[in-house]
Amino acid sequence: MLKKERKRIILEKLKTQMFVTLESLIHELKSSESTIRRDLDELEQEGECRRVHGGAERLRPLQAELTNRQKSVKNIQSKRVIAEKAVSLIENGDVLFIDPGTSTQALVDLIDNQTITVVTNSIHHAATLLSKGIRTCMIGGFVKQSTDAAVGNTAVEQIKLYNFDKVFMGINAMTQEHLTTPDIEEAAVKQAIIQQGEKVYILADESKFGWRTFVNVGSVTDITLITNQSSLPFVQSLKERTEVIEV
């Protein structure tokens, strides 16, 4: 297959999926890994996509948002090692808030401490924690199907009733100044969570860096970043503004 045709197919897939994996492209286009990597590199240079670990993603408008299903195939290994570091920060007796998302799901999957209390606005997280016998408080509200997040005023007001030793949170995007998310209601929930946390940890891989989406959630100065990409120039510069835990 000619390069022009391969690139056309890749762009068509990105229009509908927002993210494509290297493995799926190799299989569908019947081309070598090195060939597909070159195609993706060229598309990135042409401003058609953004290269991320394991594939590429479409350049996103401010309000675009991947579903949890789409996120679950991205940067799996990075999320795992970040979660391993995060779980090591949990201490006996902690009261935690863990918000919805695939990065935090990797953390929930590793937690095995029945002395803690976990508050969450994720139905999936709550079910997983309860199956392990962990004391769990479920935040109520309108459930957003694409992200499994309970949102709305009910959720915000309930969160304000509690205080948390540690917050573990994912984020859609972050710049050198702000954490951002595409959804206004999810932003309001995240803002409330950050305000109630003694220590707020953001679990983020390289796909979240250097982007901004529709709504500012908070300042990077209010959080501690846990990442496995501490050598990136973005993270090195971020260290001037906030604490970074390197994996």
C-alpha angles and dihedrals in degrees: 000000000000120000092242091056093046091052092047091054092047091052092048090054091048091054091062103028104032088210131052127186124227090230094055092048092050089053097043098042094039091225135130123268092246091053094051091046090054091049091051092046090053092048089052091050088050090054094246100117145354122250115230133170109292097010142336139289134212117255103262130225116228095265098041116118133179119226120241088254091057092044092050093073095049125095094340096167093047091053090050096054092044089051091050089057093045094051090053089063094061115102132195112278095018121151106216138187115208116184126207124278144093095269091055091042088063087056094047090052090058100045115108106158118119094187093073134081119221125199116194142164092209118099090201093051091047092052092049093048093047091051087060094050094249118151104252135186116198118210113220132219141097109330116227105214098207094058104021089236126145105221141166136074094306091059093045094050092047092051090053089063092065139063123209132207090207135009121203112195140169122214135204096221143345137199128192088275111029148033110225141189132185097231123075095207094048089048091056091052093048091048090054092048092052091050092054097047124097089200123016120200122191115204107207139157126200094277089073097053125102096011132111128196134190105289131042110229099183147313122289087232089070096060146054115231121220111196142149091216101071093137093065115108089236092059094041089055091044090059088074089065107032146010116277123197109206121214 
